[in-house]
């Protein structure tokens, strides 16, 4: 796109030369006008209204225009060639000769006349009003030829002196064209920076980092952080993940804090910039392993070759605009994945997704961060029956506040019937893996590929006979158990293929082993027998107290107390 340029020629003889040079210039769209000093100003006013981007003129006219406009002005300089031409013309003139003009003319003239020892005196004026008085004085001193700009030649003519106009040649005009382009690009860059800052100020954000299209930092402002909480290079990856023009994502800061980052694009002219507005998530300032806040930038991958899973996802897609969901499915069926699926369908990657253990719900603030759109609550069966009504109450409050609330249950659990059978709730039943055996084959392929990409595992193929073994197994732990099982298989496999024998060996480990009771285990007092049993189970479960308490049917505090006895 050409630069819209106005060239104001202070004397008529300059116009043909400009037209000739204009024909060889590809980057400037040049309009030519004739006007000297004050006569040029009406063209300047029109130029501002017409979107002119740069103005070119000469001498006093250029200086006057600069004072009247914010448009960049290029002053056509008098080159050495121009000065030599006029001195050659004046050389044969008899009598005393002088050059009168502004410094753009006289500085070069003085240098040349001194070097060549030419007998021409040089006089410099600062204002147009000084010219006539100086020319009149020179006449009284016997000068007969006056050289200079338009105003100087006009003053010489007024007082009956001979005048020669110092004209600009092609070299000076081409040089002015080059300067015009250079100044325009510098001016435009500054102009864009100013416009960018205006846009940033409009955002009225506290912590801002702005990068250009190359990822280079062009602006930063930190009000609530003493130092930048994240490196600009880390933020670059977020630009490629951005699916909407104003995305919100989360990231860990340098000190481990959870940051909320709003990513948006700023368009200034033809340049694109990326703005990152950064804050620390309020709900994460007291971190808990039972609370996780994240972005869901793309639709989660859910295998749906089986009719059971197609019906499940179909029910989700057909759900109306009610924002309270009940996901019912046994452990390991993928309720958290389904929750993220619902979040993405509703918000298309915008807003944040919060996973919260039911025990934490009473500790959460009344108002969540405004960018948290979906709240997924898991572990509801693990809280006491007294707290369940409070959890349901919280869910209703969050839905009334406009949040999408998803409650995860393993069944139609007592204490949650008021929520499960609420007419305002979307109930979704998640099928077990035995109800969707057709999905085992594609899920296996997906998990193997995923482990290969993330962990660099060797196995990339599984034999048909091995697949059949997987399809025959009941998978009480559902999809989560299948994933864990395949992880164990692929990390142990050093070859490229998983064989039937490998799968059979790993499945055999999952079969219950007949228990062998040590004769000495049941001797002694009841307390001694109980302690030996606990110690034996602890050894079998690798000292994992959670698993031991579950096997023995006691809570962890009771187990801990008995171990201390």
C-alpha positions as CSV (number, residue, x, y, z in Angstrom):
1,X,0.0,0.0,0.0
2,X,1.5,3.4,-1.1
3,X,2.2,6.2,1.3
4,X,-0.2,9.1,0.7
5,X,2.2,12.1,0.1
6,X,1.7,15.8,-0.6
7,X,4.5,17.6,-2.3
8,X,4.2,21.4,-2.1
9,X,6.5,23.1,-4.5
10,X,7.5,26.7,-3.5
11,X,8.3,27.7,-7.1
12,X,6.8,26.7,-10.5
13,X,10.1,25.4,-12.1
14,X,10.2,22.6,-9.4
15,X,6.9,21.0,-10.6
16,X,8.1,19.4,-13.9
17,X,11.1,17.9,-12.0
18,X,8.9,16.5,-9.3
19,X,6.6,14.9,-11.9
20,X,9.6,13.4,-13.7
21,X,10.9,11.9,-10.4
22,X,7.4,10.8,-9.3
23,X,7.2,8.5,-12.3
24,X,10.1,6.4,-11.0
25,X,8.8,6.1,-7.4
26,X,6.7,3.0,-6.5
27,X,6.1,3.5,-2.8
28,X,4.8,7.0,-2.6
29,X,1.4,8.2,-3.9
30,X,2.4,11.8,-4.6
31,X,0.0,14.7,-5.1
32,X,1.7,18.0,-6.2
33,X,0.6,21.5,-5.3
34,X,2.3,25.0,-5.8
35,X,2.6,27.3,-2.8
36,X,5.3,29.3,-1.1
37,X,5.3,30.1,2.6
38,X,1.8,31.2,3.8
39,X,0.2,30.3,0.5
40,X,1.0,26.6,1.2
41,X,-1.1,26.4,4.4
42,X,-4.6,25.9,2.8
43,X,-3.2,22.8,1.1
44,X,-1.9,21.6,4.5
45,X,-5.3,21.9,6.1
46,X,-6.9,19.9,3.3
47,X,-4.1,17.3,3.6
48,X,-5.1,16.6,7.2
49,X,-8.7,16.1,6.3
50,X,-7.8,13.8,3.3
51,X,-5.6,11.4,5.2
52,X,-2.3,12.6,3.9
53,X,0.5,10.7,5.7
54,X,3.6,12.8,4.9
55,X,4.3,16.2,3.4
56,X,7.4,17.3,1.3
57,X,8.4,20.9,0.7
58,X,11.5,23.1,0.8
59,X,13.2,25.7,2.9
60,X,11.1,28.3,4.7
61,X,7.9,26.8,3.4
62,X,8.8,23.4,4.9
63,X,9.6,25.1,8.3
64,X,6.3,27.0,8.3
65,X,4.3,23.8,7.5
66,X,6.0,22.0,10.4
67,X,4.6,24.5,12.8
68,X,1.0,24.1,11.5
69,X,0.5,20.4,11.3
70,X,1.1,17.1,13.1
71,X,1.9,15.3,9.8
72,X,5.6,14.6,9.3
73,X,7.3,17.1,7.0
74,X,10.4,16.5,4.9
75,X,12.5,19.5,3.9
76,X,14.1,19.1,0.5
77,X,17.7,20.0,1.1
78,X,19.9,22.0,-1.2
79,X,22.6,19.5,-2.4
80,X,26.1,20.3,-3.3
81,X,25.2,19.7,-6.9
82,X,22.5,22.4,-6.6
83,X,24.9,24.9,-5.1
84,X,27.6,24.2,-7.8
85,X,25.0,24.7,-10.5
86,X,24.0,28.1,-9.2
87,X,27.6,29.2,-8.5
88,X,28.5,28.3,-12.1
89,X,25.6,30.4,-13.4
90,X,26.7,33.3,-11.2
91,X,30.4,33.0,-12.1
92,X,30.2,35.2,-15.2
93,X,28.0,37.9,-13.6
94,X,30.0,41.2,-13.0
95,X,29.9,43.0,-9.7
96,X,29.4,42.0,-6.1
97,X,27.4,38.8,-5.4
98,X,25.8,37.4,-2.3
99,X,23.8,34.4,-1.1
100,X,20.9,35.1,1.3
101,X,18.8,32.4,2.8
102,X,17.8,30.1,5.7
103,X,20.5,27.8,7.1
104,X,19.4,24.9,4.9
105,X,20.9,26.8,2.0
106,X,23.6,28.9,3.5
107,X,25.5,26.3,5.5
108,X,26.4,24.3,2.4
109,X,26.9,27.4,0.4
110,X,29.5,28.8,2.9
111,X,31.4,25.5,2.8
112,X,31.7,25.4,-1.0
113,X,32.6,29.1,-1.4
114,X,35.3,28.7,1.2
115,X,36.8,25.5,-0.2
116,X,36.7,26.8,-3.8
117,X,37.8,30.3,-2.7
118,X,34.9,31.9,-4.6
119,X,34.3,35.6,-3.9
120,X,30.7,35.4,-2.9
121,X,29.5,36.4,0.5
122,X,26.9,34.3,2.4
123,X,24.3,35.7,4.7
124,X,21.9,33.7,6.9
125,X,18.4,34.7,8.1
126,X,16.3,33.1,10.7
127,X,12.9,34.6,9.7
128,X,11.2,35.5,6.5
129,X,10.7,39.1,7.7
130,X,14.5,39.6,7.9
131,X,15.0,39.1,4.1
132,X,13.9,42.4,2.7
133,X,15.8,44.5,5.2
134,X,19.0,42.5,4.5
135,X,18.6,42.7,0.7
136,X,18.0,46.5,0.9
137,X,21.2,46.8,3.0
138,X,23.2,44.8,0.6
139,X,22.0,47.0,-2.3
140,X,23.3,50.0,-0.4
141,X,26.7,48.3,-0.1
142,X,26.9,47.9,-3.8
143,X,25.8,44.2,-4.3
144,X,24.3,43.6,-7.7
145,X,23.4,39.9,-7.7
146,X,21.5,38.1,-5.0
147,X,21.1,34.3,-4.9
148,X,18.7,32.4,-2.6
149,X,15.2,30.9,-2.1
150,X,12.0,32.3,-3.6
151,X,11.5,35.0,-0.9
152,X,15.1,36.2,-1.5
153,X,14.7,36.4,-5.3
154,X,11.4,38.3,-4.8
155,X,13.1,40.8,-2.5
156,X,16.0,41.3,-5.0
157,X,13.5,42.0,-7.8
158,X,11.6,44.5,-5.5
159,X,14.8,46.5,-5.0
160,X,16.0,46.4,-8.6
161,X,18.7,43.8,-8.1
162,X,19.4,40.7,-10.2
163,X,18.2,37.5,-8.5
164,X,19.0,33.8,-9.1
165,X,16.8,31.1,-7.6
166,X,18.8,28.2,-6.0
167,X,16.8,25.3,-7.3
168,X,16.7,21.7,-6.2
169,X,17.8,19.1,-8.7
170,X,16.8,15.5,-9.2
171,X,19.3,14.2,-6.6
172,X,17.7,16.3,-3.8
173,X,14.2,15.3,-4.8
174,X,15.1,11.6,-4.8
175,X,16.8,12.0,-1.5
176,X,13.6,13.7,-0.1
177,X,11.6,10.6,-1.4
178,X,13.9,8.3,0.5
179,X,13.7,10.3,3.7
180,X,9.9,10.5,3.4
181,X,9.7,6.7,3.4
182,X,12.1,6.3,6.3
183,X,10.4,9.0,8.4
184,X,7.0,7.6,7.6
185,X,7.9,4.1,8.8
186,X,9.4,5.4,12.0
187,X,6.5,7.8,12.6
188,X,4.0,5.0,11.9
189,X,5.8,2.7,14.4
190,X,5.5,5.3,17.1
191,X,1.9,6.0,16.1
192,X,1.1,2.3,16.5
193,X,2.8,2.1,19.9
194,X,0.7,5.0,21.0
195,X,-2.5,3.5,19.7
196,X,-1.5,0.2,21.4
197,X,-1.0,1.9,24.7
198,X,-4.4,3.5,24.4
199,X,-6.0,0.1,23.8
200,X,-4.1,-1.3,26.8
201,X,-5.3,1.6,29.0
202,X,-8.9,0.9,27.9
203,X,-8.5,-2.7,29.3
204,X,-7.8,-1.2,32.7
205,X,-6.0,-4.3,33.9
206,X,-3.5,-4.5,36.7
207,X,-0.8,-6.9,35.3
208,X,-0.2,-6.8,31.6
209,X,2.3,-8.2,29.2
210,X,2.1,-7.4,25.5
211,X,4.2,-9.2,22.8
212,X,4.4,-8.5,19.0
213,X,3.9,-11.1,16.2
214,X,7.4,-12.4,16.8
215,X,6.8,-13.0,20.5
216,X,9.0,-10.0,21.6
217,X,8.0,-8.0,24.6
218,X,6.8,-4.5,23.7
219,X,5.0,-3.5,27.0
220,X,4.7,-4.8,30.6
221,X,3.1,-3.5,33.7
222,X,3.1,-5.3,37.1
223,X,1.1,-3.8,39.9
224,X,0.3,-6.8,42.1
225,X,3.6,-8.7,41.5
226,X,7.0,-7.3,42.5
227,X,8.6,-9.3,39.7
228,X,7.1,-10.8,36.5
229,X,5.5,-14.1,37.6
230,X,6.1,-15.9,34.3
231,X,8.6,-15.7,31.4
232,X,7.3,-14.3,28.1
233,X,8.6,-17.4,26.3
234,X,6.2,-19.5,28.4
235,X,3.3,-17.4,27.3
236,X,4.1,-17.9,23.7
237,X,2.7,-21.4,23.8
238,X,-0.7,-20.0,24.9
239,X,-1.1,-18.1,21.6
240,X,-1.2,-21.3,19.6
241,X,-3.7,-22.9,22.0
242,X,-6.1,-20.0,21.8
243,X,-9.3,-21.0,20.0
244,X,-11.4,-18.0,20.8
245,X,-10.4,-14.3,20.6
246,X,-10.5,-13.8,24.3
247,X,-9.4,-17.0,26.0
248,X,-8.8,-17.6,29.7
249,X,-6.1,-20.2,30.7
250,X,-4.3,-21.2,33.8
251,X,-0.5,-21.7,34.4
252,X,1.8,-22.1,37.3
253,X,4.0,-19.1,38.1
254,X,7.6,-19.0,39.0
255,X,6.8,-19.4,42.7
256,X,4.3,-22.3,42.1
257,X,1.3,-20.0,42.4
258,X,-1.7,-20.7,40.0
259,X,-2.1,-17.8,37.6
260,X,-5.2,-16.9,35.6
261,X,-4.2,-15.5,32.2
262,X,-6.6,-13.8,29.8
263,X,-5.2,-13.9,26.3
264,X,-6.5,-11.6,23.6
265,X,-5.4,-10.2,20.3
266,X,-4.9,-6.4,19.6
267,X,-4.9,-5.3,16.0
268,X,-3.2,-1.9,15.3
269,X,-3.2,-1.2,11.6
270,X,-1.7,-4.2,9.9
271,X,0.2,-5.3,13.0
272,X,-1.0,-7.9,15.5
273,X,-0.1,-8.0,19.1
274,X,-1.0,-10.4,21.9
275,X,-2.1,-9.1,25.3
276,X,-1.8,-11.2,28.4
277,X,-3.7,-10.0,31.5
278,X,-2.4,-11.9,34.5
279,X,-3.7,-12.4,38.0
280,X,-3.4,-15.0,40.8
281,X,-6.5,-17.2,41.2
282,X,-8.1,-16.3,44.6
283,X,-9.3,-19.8,45.2
284,X,-5.8,-21.1,44.8
285,X,-4.0,-18.9,47.2
286,X,-4.6,-21.6,49.9
287,X,-3.8,-24.6,47.7
288,X,-5.5,-27.9,48.2
289,X,-5.0,-31.2,46.4
290,X,-8.8,-31.5,46.4
291,X,-9.3,-28.3,44.3
292,X,-8.0,-27.9,40.7
293,X,-8.8,-25.1,38.3
294,X,-7.9,-25.4,34.7
295,X,-8.8,-24.4,31.1
296,X,-10.3,-26.9,28.7
297,X,-9.0,-25.5,25.3
298,X,-10.4,-28.3,23.2
299,X,-13.2,-30.9,23.2
300,X,-12.0,-33.9,25.2
301,X,-11.5,-37.2,23.3
302,X,-14.3,-39.7,24.2
303,X,-14.4,-43.0,22.4
304,X,-18.0,-43.8,21.3
305,X,-18.1,-46.8,19.1
306,X,-20.6,-48.5,21.4
307,X,-24.3,-47.8,21.4
308,X,-24.2,-47.2,25.2
309,X,-21.7,-44.4,24.9
310,X,-23.4,-42.9,21.9
311,X,-26.7,-42.7,23.8
312,X,-24.9,-41.1,26.8
313,X,-23.3,-38.4,24.7
314,X,-26.5,-38.0,22.8
315,X,-28.4,-37.3,26.0
316,X,-25.8,-34.6,26.9
317,X,-26.2,-32.9,23.5
318,X,-29.9,-33.0,23.7
319,X,-30.0,-31.5,27.3
320,X,-31.7,-28.1,27.6
321,X,-30.3,-24.9,29.0
322,X,-30.5,-26.1,32.6
323,X,-27.1,-25.7,34.3
324,X,-27.3,-28.4,37.0
325,X,-26.0,-31.8,36.0
326,X,-26.0,-35.2,37.9
327,X,-23.5,-37.7,36.5
328,X,-24.3,-41.2,37.7
329,X,-21.7,-44.0,37.1
330,X,-19.5,-46.4,39.0
331,X,-15.9,-45.6,39.8
332,X,-13.6,-45.3,36.8
333,X,-16.3,-44.7,34.2
334,X,-14.8,-41.3,33.3
335,X,-17.2,-38.9,34.9
336,X,-14.5,-36.2,35.2
337,X,-13.8,-36.5,31.4
338,X,-17.6,-36.3,30.7
339,X,-17.7,-33.1,32.9
340,X,-15.0,-31.5,30.9
341,X,-16.8,-32.6,27.7
342,X,-20.0,-30.8,29.0
343,X,-18.0,-27.7,29.9
344,X,-16.5,-27.4,26.4
345,X,-19.8,-28.0,24.7
346,X,-21.3,-25.2,26.7
347,X,-18.5,-22.6,26.5
348,X,-16.4,-23.6,23.5
349,X,-13.1,-23.2,25.3
350,X,-13.9,-20.0,27.1
351,X,-13.9,-19.8,30.9
352,X,-12.3,-22.0,33.5
353,X,-13.2,-25.5,34.8
354,X,-13.0,-26.2,38.6
355,X,-12.8,-29.7,40.1
356,X,-13.6,-29.7,43.8
357,X,-13.9,-32.6,46.3
358,X,-17.2,-32.5,48.1
359,X,-15.5,-32.2,51.4
360,X,-14.0,-28.8,50.3
361,X,-17.3,-27.3,49.2
362,X,-18.0,-25.8,52.7
363,X,-14.6,-24.2,52.7
364,X,-15.0,-22.5,49.3
365,X,-15.8,-18.8,49.1
366,X,-19.3,-17.7,48.4
367,X,-18.3,-16.2,45.1
368,X,-16.0,-18.0,42.7
369,X,-13.6,-16.2,40.3
370,X,-15.7,-14.7,37.5
371,X,-13.9,-16.7,34.9
372,X,-14.8,-20.1,36.5
373,X,-17.8,-21.2,34.4
374,X,-18.1,-24.8,35.5
375,X,-17.8,-26.4,38.9
376,X,-17.4,-30.2,39.0
377,X,-17.9,-31.9,42.4
378,X,-16.6,-35.4,43.0
379,X,-16.3,-37.6,46.1
380,X,-19.9,-36.8,47.3
381,X,-20.4,-40.3,48.8
382,X,-17.4,-39.8,51.0
383,X,-19.0,-37.0,53.1
384,X,-21.2,-37.7,56.0
385,X,-25.0,-37.8,55.6
386,X,-25.3,-34.6,57.7
387,X,-23.2,-32.7,55.1
388,X,-25.0,-33.9,52.0
389,X,-28.0,-31.6,52.3
390,X,-25.5,-28.7,52.6
391,X,-23.7,-29.8,49.5
392,X,-26.9,-29.9,47.5
393,X,-27.8,-26.4,48.8
394,X,-24.4,-25.1,47.7
395,X,-25.0,-26.6,44.2
396,X,-28.3,-24.7,43.9
397,X,-26.7,-21.5,45.0
398,X,-23.9,-21.8,42.4
399,X,-26.4,-22.5,39.7
400,X,-28.4,-19.5,40.7
401,X,-25.2,-17.5,40.4
402,X,-24.9,-18.6,36.7
403,X,-22.3,-21.4,37.2
404,X,-22.6,-24.7,35.4
405,X,-22.6,-27.3,38.3
406,X,-21.9,-31.0,37.7
407,X,-22.3,-33.4,40.7
408,X,-20.6,-36.8,40.3
409,X,-22.3,-39.8,42.0
410,X,-21.6,-43.6,41.8
411,X,-25.3,-44.4,42.1
412,X,-28.6,-43.0,43.1
413,X,-27.2,-42.5,46.6
414,X,-29.3,-41.9,49.6
415,X,-29.1,-38.3,50.8
416,X,-28.9,-36.9,47.2
417,X,-32.4,-37.9,46.0
418,X,-33.5,-34.3,46.2
419,X,-30.9,-33.4,43.6
420,X,-31.1,-36.6,41.5
421,X,-34.8,-36.4,41.0
422,X,-35.0,-32.6,40.7
423,X,-36.9,-31.5,37.6
424,X,-34.3,-28.8,37.1
425,X,-31.4,-31.3,36.9
426,X,-29.9,-33.0,33.8
427,X,-29.4,-36.6,34.7
428,X,-26.7,-38.5,32.7
429,X,-26.0,-42.2,33.3
430,X,-22.5,-43.2,32.4
431,X,-22.2,-46.8,31.2
432,X,-19.6,-49.2,32.7
433,X,-16.9,-50.7,30.5
434,X,-18.7,-54.0,30.4
435,X,-21.7,-52.2,28.9
436,X,-19.5,-50.7,26.1
437,X,-17.1,-53.5,25.2
438,X,-17.1,-52.3,21.6
439,X,-15.0,-49.3,22.9
440,X,-12.3,-51.5,24.4
441,X,-10.4,-51.9,21.1
442,X,-10.3,-48.2,20.1
443,X,-9.6,-47.2,23.7
444,X,-6.7,-49.5,23.8
445,X,-5.3,-48.1,20.6
446,X,-5.8,-44.6,22.0
447,X,-4.0,-45.3,25.3
448,X,-1.1,-47.0,23.6
449,X,-0.6,-44.1,21.2
450,X,-1.0,-41.6,24.1
451,X,1.7,-43.4,26.2
452,X,4.0,-43.6,23.2
453,X,3.7,-39.8,22.6
454,X,4.0,-38.6,26.2
455,X,6.3,-41.2,27.7
456,X,8.2,-42.5,24.7
457,X,7.2,-46.1,25.3
458,X,8.2,-48.6,22.6
459,X,5.0,-50.5,22.0
460,X,2.9,-49.2,19.1
461,X,0.9,-52.3,18.2
462,X,-1.2,-54.9,20.0
463,X,-2.0,-58.4,18.6
464,X,-5.6,-59.4,17.8
465,X,-5.5,-62.3,20.3
466,X,-4.4,-59.8,23.0
467,X,-7.3,-57.5,22.2
468,X,-9.7,-60.4,22.6
469,X,-8.4,-61.1,26.1
470,X,-9.0,-57.5,27.0
471,X,-12.5,-57.6,25.6
472,X,-13.3,-60.8,27.6
473,X,-12.2,-59.4,31.0
474,X,-14.9,-57.7,33.1
475,X,-12.9,-54.6,34.2
476,X,-14.6,-53.8,37.6
477,X,-12.6,-50.6,37.6
478,X,-13.9,-49.6,34.2
479,X,-12.0,-47.3,31.8
480,X,-9.6,-46.1,34.6
481,X,-8.6,-49.7,35.3
482,X,-8.0,-50.4,31.6
483,X,-5.8,-47.3,31.3
484,X,-3.8,-48.3,34.3
485,X,-3.5,-51.9,33.1
486,X,-2.2,-50.8,29.7
487,X,0.3,-48.4,31.4
488,X,1.8,-51.3,33.3
489,X,1.9,-53.4,30.1
490,X,3.5,-50.8,27.8
491,X,6.1,-49.6,30.3
492,X,7.2,-53.2,30.8
493,X,7.3,-54.0,27.1
494,X,10.6,-53.2,25.3
495,X,9.5,-54.4,21.9
496,X,7.1,-52.7,19.4
497,X,4.3,-55.3,19.7
498,X,2.2,-56.4,22.7
499,X,1.6,-60.1,22.5
500,X,-1.2,-62.3,23.9
501,X,1.1,-63.9,26.4
502,X,2.1,-60.5,27.8
503,X,-1.5,-59.5,28.4
504,X,-2.4,-62.9,29.8
505,X,0.5,-62.7,32.3
506,X,-0.6,-59.2,33.5
507,X,-4.2,-60.3,33.7
508,X,-3.3,-63.3,35.8
509,X,-1.8,-61.0,38.4
510,X,-5.2,-59.5,38.8
511,X,-6.8,-62.8,39.8
512,X,-7.4,-63.2,43.6
513,X,-4.8,-65.4,45.3
514,X,-5.9,-68.1,47.8
515,X,-5.0,-66.9,51.3
516,X,-2.6,-69.0,53.3
517,X,-2.9,-68.5,57.1
518,X,0.2,-68.8,59.1
519,X,-0.5,-71.2,62.0
520,X,1.1,-68.8,64.4
521,X,-1.1,-65.9,63.2
522,X,-4.1,-67.0,65.3
523,X,-2.3,-67.8,68.6
524,X,-2.3,-65.5,71.6
525,X,-4.7,-62.9,72.9
526,X,-7.3,-61.2,70.7
527,X,-5.3,-57.9,70.7
528,X,-2.2,-59.8,69.7
529,X,-4.0,-61.7,66.9
530,X,-5.5,-58.4,65.6
531,X,-2.1,-56.6,65.6
532,X,-0.5,-59.5,63.7
533,X,-3.3,-59.5,61.1
534,X,-3.0,-55.7,60.6
535,X,0.8,-56.0,60.2
536,X,0.4,-58.8,57.7
537,X,-2.1,-56.8,55.6
538,X,0.2,-53.7,55.9
539,X,3.0,-55.8,54.4
540,X,0.8,-57.0,51.5
541,X,-0.3,-53.5,50.7
542,X,3.2,-52.0,50.9
543,X,2.4,-50.0,54.0
544,X,-0.5,-48.1,52.3
545,X,-2.8,-47.2,55.1
546,X,-5.7,-46.2,52.9
547,X,-5.8,-49.6,51.2
548,X,-5.3,-51.4,54.5
549,X,-8.2,-49.6,56.2
550,X,-10.4,-50.3,53.3
551,X,-9.6,-54.0,53.3
552,X,-10.1,-54.3,57.1
553,X,-13.3,-52.2,57.1
554,X,-12.0,-49.6,59.5
555,X,-11.3,-45.9,59.1
556,X,-7.8,-44.6,59.0
557,X,-7.8,-43.0,62.4
558,X,-8.8,-46.3,64.0
559,X,-6.0,-48.1,62.0
560,X,-3.5,-45.5,63.1
561,X,-4.5,-45.9,66.8
562,X,-4.2,-49.7,66.6
563,X,-0.8,-49.5,65.0
564,X,0.4,-47.3,67.9
565,X,-0.8,-49.8,70.6
